[in-house]
Amino acid sequence: MLKTETPSSTHTALDDYPTDQLVHAFVDDQFNAVRAVQAVSAQLASAVDAAVPRLTDGGRLIYVGAGTSGRLGLLDSVELYPTFSWPRERAVALLAGGSQAVYQAVEGAEDNFEQGAADIAASHAAALDVVLLLAASGATPYVMGALDAARKAGALTIGIANNPAAPLTLQANIGITLDTGPELISGSTRLKAGTAQKIALNTFSSSVMVRLNKVYGNLMVDLQPTNAKLIRRSIALTVLATGVSDDTAKAMLDLSGYQIKVAIVALKKGVSVAQARQLLEHTQGSVRRAVSGQ
């Protein structure tokens, strides 16, 4: 029996707990998700280093999963555009059962190896793409079909599973095992197995975006200000990065089309918006190098 499916030897009378003890047990168990990701930080770093050159050369991030794993991949993919201005067409999420499966389970979809392969083929995966494949079991047929097709296409494959020695992690170019063990509710991998996957995805994609010059210091300087809150955040980030007043930051953001990186470079270097864009182009979007003249 898979570790994620094995009944937990702790909290065997979960249904008899008073509510405060019940909540405490669930919260405490989530710390095991953090520990599982900490244990594979070296593998995550290797995945980031392998992915960045492909993405720099125009590759895409393609997420593949079923059920909870697929929805977590979808969540990570859709947040990359507003957070880092990562082009939507370069963050593709493939979910067993299609878009309908976002809202309700599509029975049997995860068991279809051929559909996983077909969905990768339809995405036109190629050598520059980075395919993240997620499955708590590490053997979901839909995900394994996608893995087979992605490898044949020459894409970089990163397999993320929650069981040791899983076919997914053994056959992917880079395997990451989030060994979260048994769930408090037996087999309910939407619990700490899902939490560990979410942490791993956050860590991977955020690290990739830092390496792609989407962050200056620890400031999110390449966001898309698509609403009033994000417009205010753009002004605040520009102020933090440059030390100018809110009014000065807003004026430069207006001139730059609310491109925070351009506004920061223009203000810190005392140059025009056009010159700031040229500096950023020369440094592949690195604010730090544009400002320092490296």
N, C-alpha and C positions, 0 to 999 in steps of 0.2 A: 504494500500500500504506500502511495506517495506520502511524504511527510506532511504536505499541506492538507491531505485527506485524513490523516490519522487522528483519532480522537485525542484531545489534550488530556494529559494525566493530572493537570491542575484544574481546579474549579469544576470538579465533576458533578457538583450539586448546584450548578449555576441557576437553575430554575427555582431553587429554594432560597436564594439570597434575598435579603432586604434590599431595597432599591439603592441605598447609598453604597452598599458593598458591591452590588452588581455594576454600578457605574464605575466605581474604583477599579474593579477587575478589568473592565474593557479599556479604560484609560491606561492603566499600568502596562497592559499587554502591548500597547502601541510603541512603547519604548524599545521593544524587540525589533520593530521595523527600522528604527534609527540605527540600532547596532548592526543589523544586517547590511545596511548600506555602508556604514563605516568600514565594515570588513572588506568591502570590494572597492575602496576608493582608488586603489592602484589600477584596477581594471577600467574604472570609469575614466581615469586620466588617460589611459591608453586609447580608449574609444574617442575621447575628445581630440587627442593629437592625431589620430588616424582620420577623423572626419573633417577637420578644418581645411586641409589642403584641397580636398575634393569640393567642399563648399565654396572656397575661395575661387575656384576655377569654374563656378557656375552650377555645381550640383545642387540637388534638392534633398530635403529631409522627408522620408516616407515612413510613416508610422503604421504598423500592422498589428491588429489584435482582435480578440473576440470578447464579448461581454464587458466586464469591468475593465479588463486590460485594454480593450479597444477604445473604450470611452475615455480612459486616462490618456491614451495616445492622442485622441482627437482633441482633448482639452489642451494638451501641451502645444499641439500644432496651431490651434486657432489663436492662442495668446501671443505667439511670436510676432505677429504683425503690429498690434497696438503697443506692445512693450518695446520691440526692437526695430520696428520698420522692416522686418523680414518679409519679403514679398509673399503674398498669399499663395501664389502659384508654385512657390518653392517649399511649401509645407503641406504635404499631402497626407491625409489620414484614410486608411483603408480599414473598414470595420466589417467583420463577418455579419452578413445580413443587410449590409448597406445602410443608408441614412435612417431607415425605419428603426434599425436596432439601437439608435441613440435613445429612443424613448421607450421602447419595449423589446423584450427578448424575442428574437427570431429563432424559433425552435429548429435545431438541426444545422443551423448555418455554420456553427463552429466545427462541425464534423466533415465539412466539404473541402478536402485537399485540393481538388481540381479548381474550385472557385477561388481559393487563395492564389493559386498559380495564375489563373485567368485575370484576377484583379491586378496583380503585379504587371502582367503583360499589357493590360489596358492602360496602366499608368506610364507605360513606355520607360520603365526603369532602365538605367544605363550605367556605365562605368563610373561616372562622377557622382552618382547618387549614394546617399547614406540611408540604409533601410534599418529602422529600429523595429524589432519583432518582439512582442510581449506576450507571455503566456505563463500564468502561475504554475500550471502543471509542467510546462516545458515540452509538451507533446501535442498540443491542440492541432488537429489535422489542417484546419484552414491556415494557421500560421506556418505550419511545416510546408504546406504547398507554396505559400508565398516565399518562404526561405529558399526552397529549391529553385524557383523561378528567378529570384533576385540574384542568387549565386551564379546561375547560368548567364545572367545579363551582365555579370562582372561588377555589380554594385558592392559597396562595403556593407556587410551584414553584421548587425549587432544584436545578439540574442539575449533577452532578459527573462529569466525564469526564477521560480521560487523553490525549486527542488534540485538537489545536487545531482550531477551527472545526467542532466536532462538532454534528450536528443537536440533540442533547440540550441542550447549553449554549447554542446559538443560540435555541432555542425556549422554554426555561424563563424564568421571570421574572428569575431570577438565575442566571447561568452561571459555573461555577468550573472552570477548566481546569488540571488537575494534569499539567503537561507533563513526564512522567517519561522519555519517549523509549524507545528499544529496550530490551528485556530481555536479560539475559545469556543466558538460554535463550529463544530466539526465540518470542515470542507468549505466554510464560508470565506473564500479568499478575497471578498470585497473588504475584509477587515485588514489585518496588519500586512498581508501579502500585497494588497492594493495600496496601502499606505507606503510601503517600501518602494513599490514601482513609481508612485508619484514623486517621492523624494529623489529617486534615481533619475527620473526624467527631468525634474526641475534642475538638478545638479548638472546633468549632461548638457541640456540646451542652454542654460544660463552661462556655463563655462565656455561653450562654443561661441556664444554671442560676445562674451568678453574678448575672446581671442580674435573675433572678427571686427574688433574696434567699435562695438556698439555701446561701450561703457567708458567713461572718463573718471578715473579714481574709482569711486563706487557709485557714481551718479549715472542714472539711466538717461543718457543724452541723445538717444536716437528713437525716442517714442513718437507715436503719432497722436497729436492733440485733437482727437476726434470729438471731444465734448468739453463742456465748461470746466469740469474738474481737471482734465488733462491740460487745458490751456493754462489754468492757474499753476499746475505743476510745472509746466514748461518754463513759466516766468520764475518760479521758485528755484528750479534747477540752474537756470542761467545766472541768477543772483548768487547762488551758492558757489558756482564755479568761478565767478569773476569778481564778486564783491561789489558790483554796481547796484544802483537803486532799482526798485521795481519798475519805475517809469522808464529808466534807461534800458533795462532788460527788455521790456515790452516793445519799446520803439525799435530795438535791433531785431527782435523776433518778427515784428511786422515787416521790416525790410527784407528779412531772409526767408519769408514764407513759413515762419515758425519751424525752421530747421535749427534745432537747439545747438547742434555741433557748429554750424556755420556762425551763429550768433556768438557763441563762446570764443571762437578763434578770432572773429572780427574785433570783439571787445578787448580780448587779452593782448592781441598783437597791434591794435590800433590801425587796422586795415579795412578796406571796403568789403562788402559782402562778396563781390566777385573775386577779390583776392583771397578771401577766406576759403571760398570754394576751391580755388586753384591749389591752395596749400593742403587742403584735405584730400583732394584728388591725388596729389603728389605723395601723400603719406598713407594711401589706401584707407582713408577715413579715420586715421588715428588723431584724435584731438591732442593727445599728449605730444606726439612728434611734431604736429603742425605748430603747436605753441612754442616748443623748445627749439624748432628749426633743425631738427635731426633729419 
